[in-house]
Amino acid sequence: MTPRPGCDYATALATERTFLARQGMTLGLLVGAVAAQCLFATWLPLLGCVLSVALAAMAILMSAADVIRWRRIGKCG
């Protein structure tokens, strides 16, 4: 198989690894949001709600930004 001209497969694979690692981080933020909501549900419900919404919003924004970045860089596929 001959590589495409102008396509750097090492960079493409590194970009994909970075994308997948950051998607894992966003899943961790979502788990933290659920944990914060469950942990503070009985003690300080308002704090739990604010913290979980903040963590979930960070996860959503980070995930969207990563998808946009990954599509902008492009794939060699």
C-alpha positions as CSV (number, residue, x, y, z in Angstrom):
1,M,0.0,0.0,0.0
2,T,1.5,3.3,-1.0
3,P,0.9,6.3,1.3
4,R,-1.0,9.3,0.0
5,P,1.1,12.3,-0.9
6,G,1.2,14.9,1.8
7,C,-0.3,12.6,4.4
8,D,1.7,12.1,7.6
9,Y,0.4,9.0,9.3
10,A,2.4,9.5,12.5
11,T,0.8,12.9,13.0
12,A,-2.7,11.5,12.2
13,L,-2.3,8.7,14.7
14,A,-1.0,11.0,17.4
15,T,-3.9,13.4,16.8
16,E,-6.4,10.5,17.1
17,R,-4.7,9.3,20.4
18,T,-5.0,12.8,21.8
19,F,-8.6,13.0,20.8
20,L,-9.5,9.7,22.4
21,A,-7.6,10.6,25.6
22,R,-9.4,13.9,25.9
23,Q,-12.8,12.1,25.3
24,G,-11.9,9.8,28.2
25,M,-11.2,12.9,30.3
26,T,-14.7,14.2,29.5
27,L,-16.2,10.9,30.6
28,G,-14.3,11.3,33.8
29,L,-15.8,14.8,34.3
30,L,-19.3,13.4,33.7
31,V,-18.7,10.7,36.3
32,G,-17.5,13.4,38.7
33,A,-20.7,15.4,38.0
34,V,-22.8,12.4,38.9
35,A,-20.7,11.6,42.0
36,A,-20.9,15.2,43.2
37,Q,-24.7,15.2,42.8
38,C,-25.0,11.9,44.7
39,L,-22.5,12.8,47.4
40,F,-24.0,16.2,48.2
41,A,-27.6,15.2,47.7
42,T,-28.4,14.9,51.4
43,W,-25.9,17.4,53.0
44,L,-25.8,20.4,50.7
45,P,-28.1,19.8,47.8
46,L,-27.5,23.3,46.2
47,L,-23.8,22.8,46.3
48,G,-24.1,19.4,44.7
49,C,-26.4,20.8,42.0
50,V,-24.1,23.7,41.2
51,L,-21.0,21.5,41.2
52,S,-22.5,18.8,39.0
53,V,-23.9,21.3,36.5
54,A,-20.5,23.0,36.3
55,L,-18.6,19.7,35.7
56,A,-21.2,18.5,33.2
57,A,-20.9,21.8,31.3
58,M,-17.1,21.6,31.3
59,A,-17.4,18.1,29.9
60,I,-19.8,19.1,27.1
61,L,-17.7,22.1,26.1
62,M,-14.5,20.1,26.1
63,S,-16.0,17.3,24.0
64,A,-17.4,19.8,21.5
65,A,-14.1,21.7,21.2
66,D,-12.2,18.4,20.7
67,V,-14.5,17.3,17.9
68,I,-14.1,20.6,16.2
69,R,-10.4,20.5,16.6
70,W,-10.1,16.9,15.3
71,R,-12.2,17.7,12.2
72,R,-10.2,20.8,11.5
73,I,-6.9,19.0,11.6
74,G,-8.2,16.3,9.3
75,K,-7.6,12.6,8.9
76,C,-5.5,10.7,6.4
77,G,-7.9,7.7,6.4
